[in-house]
Amino acid sequence: MIKMDAVLVGFGTVGQGVAEAIQMKDQLFVDRFGEGIRIVAAFDSNTYAASKKGLNPTELVRTKVGKGNIGKKRPETIPEMLSRLDYDVLVEMTPTNIVDAKPGIDHIKAALNAGRDVVTSNKGPLALKFREISKLAAKNKCNLRFEASVGGATPVINLASELLRCERISSIRGIMNGTCNYILSRMESEGLPWEPALREAQQLGYAETDPSYDIDGIDTACKVAILANAIMGNDVTVHDVERTGIRGVNLEAVTLAAQDKKVIRLIGEITEKGVEVAPRLIPRGHPLSISGTLNTFHIQTDLAGEIIVAGRGAGRHETASAVMSDLWVIMRTKEPNSHSS
Ligand SMILES: NC(=O)c1ccc[n+]([C@@H]2O[C@H](COP(=O)([O-])OP(=O)(O)OC[C@H]3O[C@@H](n4cnc5c(N)ncnc54)[C@H](OP(=O)(O)O)[C@@H]3O)[C@@H](O)[C@H]2O)c1
């Protein structure tokens, strides 16, 4: 029997989705590992709940939705509690902060220093401090997994770093932000100028009230930095990524592109030349000309050639899918005679 006691830090869209998925997939884990995942503690920004026997995921979500918090006030800081609680894996799902990566970085370091595995959806620590936390994980012989950080239902990190191990990957290009793609698609299909298209995306809940993180390409740049480090072995932060967002894309440019059977898409790219985010002209029909909110990754390798991964980049259950796949792999590494690494 393989035991997996999890602490969830961050209990918003992703945290609640993960709790629901742990409940939904319990039997699958029991059948394979003899035990399901137990949530032994969960934290939001102000409160927490803990139980050595395991918290009921449905109850946790119900409490959070009903009362706006998870439980009681914390007696100590979260890093202090992560250092003394008994658990196997931290699932870190607090907001992305690309100024100093806090609070996620402190949570991740506390768990790794305590010898615990970490799964995270939080881009900040990975886009700013990738080397530091991967070295800490290696030093403490811990797993550090982060499939959810570059998109929910687009399993590109695990595909590239595990299934494509024998390949030389020469480039990864992708549509990594559904909000920008929605705006560009609407400009093209409806002849909408940029600002009404953004307002529409905000009304539909695709874009934040402050949309700059998406439309200035910051979100895509974070994902580019993470992929460059995790898959291509680079040592970059989000600040090393050359970045142009979509504010400068006007209707005239979109119309001219259409006359040439092309579309404009915000593309994140990791190539031998470097790391960049910029609007690019893409021929219609090319996998990166996709419309709407889907994310798409185009991976170029020496043996397989072109590989395309497309899926929903965001969403409660989509992102939980990526977190669950990381938890599954960690449980596999605990099996006797496991050869996974
Ligand atoms: N949403 C997606 O589809 C998606 C997809 C891929 C990756 N991600 C990434 O996953 C992470 C979580 O996203 P989300 O959409 O779930 O965000 P969210 O809905 O805003 O939830 C964030 C959670 O973190 C908690 N939190 C905030 N500050 C905290 C602190 N200092 N200490 C402890 N907890 C704190 C919040 O507490 P309160 O509940 O008390 O406010 C909330 O529970 C982000 O880094 C995001 O970039 C999200």
The ligand as a MOL file (V3000), in Angstrom:
LIG
                    3D

  0  0  0     0  0            999 V3000
M  V30 BEGIN CTAB
M  V30 COUNTS 48 52 0 0 0
M  V30 BEGIN ATOM
M  V30 1 N -7.4410 29.0460 -12.6600 0
M  V30 2 C -6.8400 28.3090 -13.5680 0
M  V30 3 O -7.4710 27.7820 -14.4640 0
M  V30 4 C -5.3500 28.0900 -13.4990 0
M  V30 5 C -4.7300 27.3020 -14.4830 0
M  V30 6 C -3.3660 27.0190 -14.3900 0
M  V30 7 C -2.6340 27.5740 -13.3470 0
M  V30 8 N -3.2480 28.3900 -12.4300 0 CHG=1
M  V30 9 C -2.4510 28.9320 -11.3300 0
M  V30 10 O -2.8560 28.2600 -10.1320 0
M  V30 11 C -2.7970 29.1500 -9.0220 0
M  V30 12 C -4.1650 29.2350 -8.3680 0
M  V30 13 O -5.0860 29.7530 -9.2980 0
M  V30 14 P -6.6310 29.9480 -8.9140 0
M  V30 15 O -7.2940 30.2890 -10.1750 0
M  V30 16 O -7.0970 28.8140 -8.0970 0 CHG=-1
M  V30 17 O -6.5430 31.2490 -7.9970 0
M  V30 18 P -7.6640 31.7810 -6.9850 0
M  V30 19 O -9.0030 31.2810 -7.3730 0
M  V30 20 O -7.4340 33.2450 -6.8540 0
M  V30 21 O -7.2780 31.0720 -5.5920 0
M  V30 22 C -6.1120 31.3810 -4.9020 0
M  V30 23 C -6.1950 30.7710 -3.5330 0
M  V30 24 O -4.9820 31.0920 -2.8320 0
M  V30 25 C -5.3190 31.6360 -1.5630 0
M  V30 26 N -4.2910 32.5820 -1.1340 0
M  V30 27 C -4.0690 33.8400 -1.5600 0
M  V30 28 N -3.0320 34.3820 -0.8870 0
M  V30 29 C -2.6240 33.4430 0.0020 0
M  V30 30 C -1.6270 33.3990 0.9940 0
M  V30 31 N -0.8110 34.4560 1.2210 0
M  V30 32 N -1.4900 32.2810 1.7290 0
M  V30 33 C -2.3100 31.2180 1.5330 0
M  V30 34 N -3.2800 31.1860 0.6060 0
M  V30 35 C -3.4270 32.2950 -0.1530 0
M  V30 36 C -6.6580 32.3070 -1.7630 0
M  V30 37 O -7.2660 32.4500 -0.4780 0
M  V30 38 P -8.7510 33.0510 -0.2910 0
M  V30 39 O -9.6630 31.9530 -0.7970 0
M  V30 40 O -8.8500 33.2340 1.1820 0
M  V30 41 O -8.8000 34.3030 -1.0930 0
M  V30 42 C -7.3440 31.2970 -2.6610 0
M  V30 43 O -7.8860 30.2530 -1.8910 0
M  V30 44 C -2.2990 30.4670 -9.5840 0
M  V30 45 O -0.9150 30.5660 -9.3640 0
M  V30 46 C -2.6260 30.3970 -11.0600 0
M  V30 47 O -1.7470 31.1670 -11.8570 0
M  V30 48 C -4.5770 28.6340 -12.4820 0
M  V30 END ATOM
M  V30 BEGIN BOND
M  V30 1 1 1 2
M  V30 2 2 2 3
M  V30 3 1 2 4
M  V30 4 1 4 5
M  V30 5 2 4 48
M  V30 6 2 5 6
M  V30 7 1 6 7
M  V30 8 2 7 8
M  V30 9 1 8 9
M  V30 10 1 8 48
M  V30 11 1 9 10
M  V30 12 1 9 46
M  V30 13 1 10 11
M  V30 14 1 11 12
M  V30 15 1 11 44
M  V30 16 1 12 13
M  V30 17 1 13 14
M  V30 18 2 14 15
M  V30 19 1 14 16
M  V30 20 1 14 17
M  V30 21 1 17 18
M  V30 22 2 18 19
M  V30 23 1 18 20
M  V30 24 1 18 21
M  V30 25 1 21 22
M  V30 26 1 22 23
M  V30 27 1 23 24
M  V30 28 1 23 42
M  V30 29 1 24 25
M  V30 30 1 25 26
M  V30 31 1 25 36
M  V30 32 1 26 27
M  V30 33 1 26 35
M  V30 34 2 27 28
M  V30 35 1 28 29
M  V30 36 1 29 30
M  V30 37 2 29 35
M  V30 38 1 30 31
M  V30 39 2 30 32
M  V30 40 1 32 33
M  V30 41 2 33 34
M  V30 42 1 34 35
M  V30 43 1 36 37
M  V30 44 1 36 42
M  V30 45 1 37 38
M  V30 46 2 38 39
M  V30 47 1 38 40
M  V30 48 1 38 41
M  V30 49 1 42 43
M  V30 50 1 44 45
M  V30 51 1 44 46
M  V30 52 1 46 47
M  V30 END BOND
M  V30 END CTAB
M  END
